[in-house]
Every structure is written in C-alpha cells, then in structure tokens.
Amino acid sequence: MFDSPIFETVLSLILLMLVFSVLVTCVQEGYVSIRKSRGKMLEYAIKEVLNDKFNKNFAHLLYQHPQIDLLRKKQGDLPSYISSETFSKTLIDLIAQESIETVYRDAPDHKSMIKEERLKPAVKDQLEKFDRPVKINMDTPPHAIPLEDRFKLGIEMLHNSELKKLLLSFDANTPYRNAPAAYLTDLQVEIQKWYDGYMDRVTGWYKREVRTNLFVASLIVTLVLNLNFITVSKTIYADSKLREVLTQKAIQLAGQDNAIDSLKAKLTSEPSNLNDIDIDALLGTSLPIGWKEPIPCDKMTGNFSFEKAKCYVRHYITKEISIKNVMGWLLFTLGLTLGAPFWFDVLKKLVNMRNTGITPKT
C-alpha cells in the first residue's frame, strides 16, 4: 500500500504544497514588511481608543512620548509591538500632564524667559475634594505631587467622553489606599489587564487581515507559476521517475525539524521575481508547472503596446482559461492557504506511516 503509485502521488503532492506554501509565506512576509501592516494595525487600534474628539489626540501624544518613540527602528516607522507595561506607564504620564500647564515669565534681568510648570487654575475646585495624606494646594510644585494624584486630577480636567469613562473605570477599580505607591501599582496592573484583553481582539483583527492577504498571495503564486493541481496530479501519477524523486525528497524533508526554515532560506536567496525562482533545482527534478509553451504574442516585435496586450489577453482567455484549469488553480490556491506548518505536519505523519508499514527484508 505504502509503495503504491497512489500513495507516492499523494506524498509528492503534499511535498509540493509544503514547498509552495513556504514560498507564499515569503511573499506574504515581504508584503507585510513593505506595508508595515503590524505597526499600522497597532496604531489603528490605539487610535480607536485614544483619538478623543472631545479632548486631545492622545494617540498622537502617546506615539510622541519618549517611551514609545524610542521603540521605532527608525524615524517614520511604527513600532509593531507595545508592551502592556509600557502602555500603562505612558498613558498614566500623559493623563497626569493634563493637570499641569507650562508658563513663561520674564527673568529678573528682563533679558530672558523662565519656564515654569504649575497646576492649572481649573484644578482648584478639585483639590477641595481630595482627601490625601499629603495636603495639596495651588502653590504645590507639580514635581512634589504624587503621580497618582496628578493622574486623578488629569482625569477631572478632561471633557466628558468615552475615553474619560474608561479612565474613570480604571480609577474606580483601584481603591485608593493610604500607601500611594500601592495605588499606583494597582492602577498600572488594572490598565495592563484591559490592554492585554484589547490586544487579544486586535490580534483577531490582524489574523483576519492576514488570512485575506494569504489567499491573495496564494492566488498570485498559483497563477504566476501556473500551479494546476489537476495537471500536476496526473503528471506525477503517470511518471514513475518523477514520483520516485519527489517521494525521496519528501522523506528527506520529513526528517528535518527545521525543514520550513531551510526552505525559506533557500527561496529567499533567489531573485525577487517569482518566475526566476528555480523550483526544479530545489527539488532535483523538472515539474509540470509554469507557462513554458511559446505563444504567438511573443513573436510580436516592438515594445509592449496596446495591441500586444490585447493579444495576450485574447490568448489566455481563449486558450488557457477553461473549467478544468480554473478548478486546478483554485484547488492549488486553497491548498496553499492552509500554510506550511499544516503541510509539514501532514508530510511527517504520512512518512512515519510509510516507514512503520514497510516490512523489513530478511
């Protein structure tokens, strides 16, 4: 059974799915890197929460904050990951700044300006409600006021909005104790718990976007390399030599724990043009893929013109597009969207079945 043409054909097809799935992964990662999808998705998620039309654009301020700005690889890039600890500390600091204003006054010599920070006049009404171990008044320097108190005052300075409700919920879930440091720690933990939960949902958004991009990348690879599942299956089943080479290659890859990384390294070292990637050299045999047959349009002289473009479109519509070919391309595309790890696991299981099913010779 395990040496039958059918089993070897299945093993060979799974090998091809694995190799081209790795190629699709390379295309997908290249697209993500160029478009900076991870960083943009994170920025979009943070803007959804912190872009408050009734208050400041806190999303912009957060990305300008030194703790976040230093996460950029270079200016103009977006950080692809912000830890919950960094986010909570930065958000607390930004809101705490809302209780403070910067003023400039003349120096005694009237030749320069002195920069000072002080509590906003609007904070005065809120100070009367504060019951703290250390009494705060309008003359208290901001740096002498505990961060957690400046955070509470900063929330009160915001106009009513969804963001203010969110911040108040953090404060309400963190009972103030006589030890301010304990409150600040609990507040950070509360914000981190919310942020981690929110990032789980953002991860779901990103995965849906990746699945869409993965399908598009699989379709591009399938059409550019003319990966027709029906044609490939028939050719492999009918060609015993081709089947033998692919089966041996499948057994070899199944024994490598780093097979996916190895394939990725070999494929990324090739030219960026998909048509220039030598899959035949990688697998050690010639595959029934690609657009190898010359067409009349190739003989048309001159630069690429409208007439030449019409010739190509007419040729592929009339000669190449058929129900059988469309089904073959679609089957290969859907197979590639399952991903390289899936096909590698299937390959290892089938090879293990084949090895255990072989009766040793006496």
C-alpha positions in Angstrom: 0.0 0.0 0.0 2.7 2.5 1.0 4.7 1.8 -2.1 1.7 2.1 -4.4 1.6 4.9 -7.1 -1.4 6.4 -5.4 0.4 6.8 -2.0 3.5 8.1 -3.7 1.5 10.6 -5.7 -0.2 11.9 -2.5 3.1 12.2 -0.8 4.6 14.1 -3.8 1.6 16.5 -3.9 1.9 17.2 -0.2 5.6 17.9 -0.7 4.7 20.5 -3.4 2.1 22.0 -1.2 4.7 22.4 1.5 7.3 24.0 -0.8 4.9 26.4 -2.4 3.3 27.3 0.9 6.7 28.4 2.2 7.0 30.5 -1.0 3.6 32.0 -0.3 4.8 32.8 3.3 7.8 34.6 1.9 5.6 36.7 -0.4 3.2 37.4 2.5 6.0 38.4 4.9 7.6 40.6 2.2 4.2 42.4 1.7 3.7 42.8 5.5 7.3 44.2 5.8 6.8 46.7 2.9 3.4 47.8 4.0 4.3 47.7 7.8 0.9 46.0 8.4 1.6 45.1 12.0 2.6 48.6 13.1 -0.4 50.1 11.2 -2.8 47.7 12.8 -1.5 48.5 16.2 -1.7 52.3 15.5 -5.2 51.9 14.2 -6.3 50.0 17.4 -4.7 52.6 19.7 -6.3 55.5 17.7 -9.7 53.8 18.1 -9.4 54.2 21.9 -7.3 57.4 22.4 -8.4 59.6 19.5 -10.9 61.5 21.6 -12.8 64.2 19.6 -13.8 66.0 22.8 -10.2 66.2 24.2 -6.7 66.0 22.8 -5.4 63.5 20.3 -3.8 61.2 22.9 -2.9 58.6 20.3 -0.6 61.1 18.7 0.8 62.2 22.0 1.4 58.5 23.0 3.4 57.8 19.9 5.4 61.0 20.5 6.2 60.1 24.1 9.8 59.0 24.6 8.9 55.6 26.0 7.0 54.8 22.7 9.1 56.9 20.3 12.2 55.0 21.2 10.6 51.7 20.1 10.8 52.8 16.5 13.5 51.2 14.4 14.0 54.4 12.6 12.1 57.7 12.2 8.9 57.3 10.2 8.5 53.6 11.2 5.8 52.4 13.5 6.5 50.1 16.4 4.9 46.7 15.7 4.6 45.9 19.5 4.0 47.9 22.6 4.0 46.0 25.9 1.2 46.5 28.3 3.6 47.8 31.0 5.0 50.4 28.6 1.5 51.4 27.5 0.1 51.8 31.1 3.1 53.9 32.3 2.9 56.1 29.2 -0.9 56.6 29.5 -0.7 57.4 33.2 2.0 60.0 32.5 0.0 61.6 29.6 -3.1 62.0 31.7 -1.2 63.3 34.6 0.2 66.1 32.4 -3.4 67.3 31.9 -3.4 68.8 35.4 -0.3 70.8 34.7 0.4 73.9 32.5 3.6 75.4 31.4 4.1 79.2 31.8 6.9 81.6 30.9 7.7 84.7 32.7 10.4 87.4 32.5 13.7 86.7 34.2 14.8 89.3 36.8 17.1 90.9 34.3 14.3 91.1 31.7 16.6 89.7 29.1 15.4 86.1 29.1 12.4 83.9 29.9 12.0 81.5 32.7 10.0 78.3 32.1 7.8 77.1 35.0 5.2 74.3 35.5 2.3 74.8 37.8 -1.2 73.3 38.4 -3.9 74.6 36.1 -6.2 77.1 37.7 -9.2 74.8 36.9 -7.7 72.2 39.3 -8.5 74.4 42.3 -12.1 73.1 42.6 -10.9 69.5 42.5 -8.3 70.0 45.2 -11.0 70.6 47.8 -12.4 67.1 47.2 -9.0 65.4 47.6 -8.5 63.6 50.8 -4.9 62.7 50.8 -2.2 62.1 53.5 -0.2 64.9 51.9 -2.2 68.1 51.5 -2.1 69.6 48.1 -2.7 73.3 47.2 -2.3 75.5 44.2 1.2 76.6 45.3 2.5 73.0 45.5 5.1 72.4 42.7 3.9 69.7 40.3 7.0 67.6 40.8 6.1 67.4 44.5 2.7 66.0 43.8 2.5 62.1 43.6 2.0 60.8 40.1 -1.3 59.0 41.1 -2.8 62.3 42.4 -1.8 64.1 39.2 -3.4 61.3 37.2 -6.7 61.7 39.2 -6.6 65.5 38.6 -5.8 65.0 35.0 -8.9 62.8 34.5 -11.0 65.6 36.0 -9.6 68.1 33.5 -10.9 66.1 30.6 -14.2 66.8 28.9 -16.9 64.1 29.2 -16.2 61.4 26.6 -15.8 57.6 26.2 -12.1 57.9 27.0 -12.8 59.7 30.3 -15.3 57.0 31.2 -12.7 54.4 30.5 -10.1 56.2 32.6 -12.6 56.6 35.5 -13.3 52.9 35.4 -9.6 52.2 35.9 -9.6 54.6 38.8 -12.8 53.1 40.3 -11.5 49.6 40.1 -8.4 50.6 42.0 -9.3 51.7 45.6 -7.0 54.3 47.0 -5.0 53.2 49.9 -3.1 55.2 52.4 0.0 53.9 50.6 0.1 55.9 47.3 2.7 53.6 45.8 0.3 50.6 46.2 -2.4 52.5 44.4 -0.1 53.4 41.5 1.0 49.7 41.2 -2.7 48.5 41.3 -3.6 51.2 38.7 -0.9 50.0 36.3 -2.0 46.4 36.7 -5.6 47.4 36.0 -4.6 49.2 32.8 -2.4 46.3 31.7 -5.2 43.8 32.2 -7.5 45.9 30.0 -4.8 46.4 27.4 -3.9 42.7 27.2 -7.6 41.9 26.6 -7.9 44.6 24.0 -4.8 43.4 22.2 -6.3 39.9 22.0 -9.2 41.3 20.0 -6.7 43.3 17.8 -4.8 40.1 17.2 -8.1 38.6 15.9 -8.5 41.6 13.5 -4.9 41.2 12.3 -5.4 37.4 11.7 -8.4 38.0 9.6 -6.4 40.5 7.5 -3.6 38.1 7.2 -5.9 35.3 6.0 -7.2 37.6 3.3 -3.6 38.6 2.3 -2.6 34.9 2.4 -5.3 34.0 -0.1 -4.3 36.8 -2.4 -0.6 35.7 -2.2 -1.5 32.1 -2.8 -3.5 33.1 -5.9 -0.7 35.2 -7.2 1.9 32.4 -6.8 -0.5 29.9 -8.3 -1.2 32.0 -11.4 2.3 33.3 -11.9 3.8 29.7 -11.7 0.8 28.1 -13.3 0.2 25.6 -10.5 -2.6 23.5 -11.8 -3.5 20.8 -9.3 -5.2 18.5 -11.8 -2.4 18.7 -14.4 0.3 18.2 -11.7 -1.5 15.2 -10.1 -1.9 13.5 -13.5 1.7 14.0 -14.5 3.1 12.8 -11.2 0.9 9.7 -11.2 1.9 8.8 -14.8 5.6 9.4 -14.4 7.3 6.9 -12.1 10.7 8.5 -12.2 9.3 11.9 -11.2 7.3 10.2 -8.4 10.3 8.5 -7.1 12.4 11.7 -6.9 9.6 13.6 -5.2 9.0 10.8 -2.7 12.6 10.6 -1.7 12.7 14.4 -1.3 9.6 14.2 0.8 11.1 11.6 3.1 14.3 13.7 3.4 12.4 16.9 4.4 10.2 15.0 6.8 13.3 14.0 8.8 14.3 17.6 9.2 12.9 19.6 12.2 13.9 22.9 10.6 12.7 22.0 7.1 10.4 25.0 6.8 13.2 27.4 7.8 15.6 25.7 5.5 13.2 26.0 2.5 12.5 29.6 3.4 16.3 30.4 3.4 16.7 28.8 0.0 13.7 30.5 -1.5 14.5 34.0 -0.2 18.1 33.7 -1.5 16.6 33.5 -5.0 15.8 36.6 -7.2 12.7 38.5 -6.2 10.9 37.7 -9.4 8.7 34.6 -8.9 9.4 33.4 -12.4 13.2 33.3 -11.7 12.9 31.0 -8.7 14.4 27.6 -9.7 12.0 25.2 -8.0 13.3 22.4 -10.3 16.8 22.8 -8.9 15.4 22.9 -5.3 13.6 19.6 -5.7 16.1 18.0 -8.1 13.6 17.3 -10.9 11.5 19.0 -13.6 8.0 19.8 -12.5 4.9 20.2 -14.8 4.5 23.9 -13.8 5.0 27.3 -15.4 4.0 28.9 -18.7 6.5 27.1 -20.9 4.7 27.0 -24.2 5.6 29.9 -26.5 2.6 31.9 -27.7 2.1 34.0 -30.9 2.2 37.2 -28.9 5.9 36.6 -28.0 6.8 37.0 -31.7 5.3 40.5 -32.0 8.1 43.0 -32.4 8.5 46.3 -30.7 7.8 47.5 -27.2 4.9 46.3 -25.2 1.9 48.0 -26.9 -1.8 48.0 -26.6 -2.1 45.6 -29.5 0.3 43.2 -27.8 -1.6 43.4 -24.6 -4.8 42.6 -26.3 -3.1 39.6 -27.9 -2.0 38.2 -24.6 -5.5 38.8 -23.0 -7.2 37.1 -26.0 -4.8 34.2 -26.0 -5.2 33.4 -22.2 -8.9 33.8 -22.3 -9.4 31.6 -25.4 -6.6 29.0 -24.9 -5.8 28.8 -21.2 -9.0 29.6 -19.2 -11.2 26.6 -19.0 -13.3 24.9 -16.3 -10.6 22.3 -15.8 -7.8 24.8 -15.5 -9.8 27.2 -13.2 -10.6 24.2 -10.9 -7.0 23.1 -10.9 -5.7 26.6 -10.0 -8.4 27.1 -7.3 -7.6 23.7 -5.7 -3.9 24.6 -5.5 -4.7 28.1 -4.2 -6.9 26.8 -1.4 -4.3 24.2 -0.5 -1.6 26.9 -0.2 -3.8 29.0 2.2 -3.6 26.2 4.8 0.0 27.2 5.4 3.4 25.5 5.5 3.2 24.2 9.1 0.0 22.3 8.3 1.5 20.6 5.3 4.7 19.8 7.1 2.8 18.0 9.9 0.8 16.0 7.3 4.0 15.1 5.5 5.7 13.9 8.7 2.6 11.7 9.6 2.4 10.1 6.2 6.2 9.4 6.1 6.0 7.9 9.6 3.1 5.7 8.4 5.1 4.6 5.4 8.2 3.8 7.4 6.3 1.8 10.0 4.3 0.0 7.3 7.3 -1.4 5.4 8.2 -5.0 6.2 11.9 -5.3 6.7 13.7 -7.7 4.3 15.2 -10.9 5.7 
